[in-house]
Amino acid sequence: MSINYAAGLSPYADKGVCGLPEVFDSPEELKAKVETLAQLIRESKYMVVHSGAGISTSSGIPDFRGPKGVWTMEEKGETPRFDTTFEAAQPSLTHMALLGLQRAGYLKYLISQNVDGLHVRSGFPRDLLSELHGNMFVEECEKCARQCVREKVIGVMGLKPTGRYCDVVRSRGLRACRGKFLSTILDWEDALPDKDLNKAEDASRQADLALTLGTSLQIKPSGDLPLLTKRKGGKVAIVNLQATKHDKHAHLRVHGYVDAVMSQLMELLELEIPKWEGPTLCEISTGTSELNTVVPSEEKVKKVFKKENRKRPAKPKKEEGGGGGGQEGGEQDEDDGRKAVKKERADSPLETPKERNSQVQTDLKVLNQDPESMGSKPNSSGNKVPPSPKGSPNPPQTVQAKTEPLAS
């Protein structure tokens, strides 16, 4: 991501293929491809973007494997050029265009390999963002997992203590957490954060379009996430000047500067690119994201559906003096409630054989009774329930529907 970041990493031999030649589409080809990309985005119901170091080069932060990349220059024995600091770097046109796509509803989730923090500082909602390799401005409590976004870079890498302690007050007003804050920046051998990786994998599987911007997709597992979309029947579109590891899987391959591509894209989609007005932090998106909605399994859906069908309807209150009062009236209410439940169980498509046999037995008992004695039949408690006098409220509809055939 930068000289400081690369210098802070542990020595590692396999850094991927560096210094590959850059390829540029002609203006006509680029225009046609961007039009195709715009159409793919319009047709997409769930687009996920994967961003790499190439989207931050116009912000003054060098990439890693480009012609002037940090590791490319390192292999040549040269010193890479760094035009800015992390604190002074401003989001590029691409960063802000991604924010515009999210606000317009096209972009559902963003997965980034970058540690420069420019996505967060651009105002992109953090609940729709996975920063798989960490963030130079973010530290996390090792005890309660609270994250803090700082104005200055943390200055520590490799998930090491930053020297600060968590001041979150525990429940019931007890003392503060006091857990150690750790850097979120990964070293080569560090495992990716579970929460970010799980959300990124879920989004990639749900996506019907994976758009990769400024990444050669060489680092695993982040570089392989677009393949999850491909395996689920989605399409992969790649925007990068150099060849990438998964070019053969791409439905569309665009060779051009990401800022130029995104500028044309936003114009075709008739969207404005938000203006950056300084570092902005957005923790939660204003819109509703599908990823934030817990989709229950099929078994849970059936259970919920069955439970909903068993709910008895609200019964109207009886008028004073009507339908019998005291203990007998209460017993009739209870009996009616049980009948209503049995009726609903019989109508439910999810009834079990045991419930169906119980319903058949109940119906046979009713049919064997004398219709003239229905007004004084005993309830389940053995007490006789007197018939409702004229002018009293009708019994619940579910019970009345059950007795209508007998009245004829």
Summary of the structure (lengths in Angstrom):
residues: 408
radius of gyration: 32.6
end to end distance: 84.1
largest distance: 105.5
contacts: 1225
relative contact order: 0.12
helix: 40%
strand: 12%
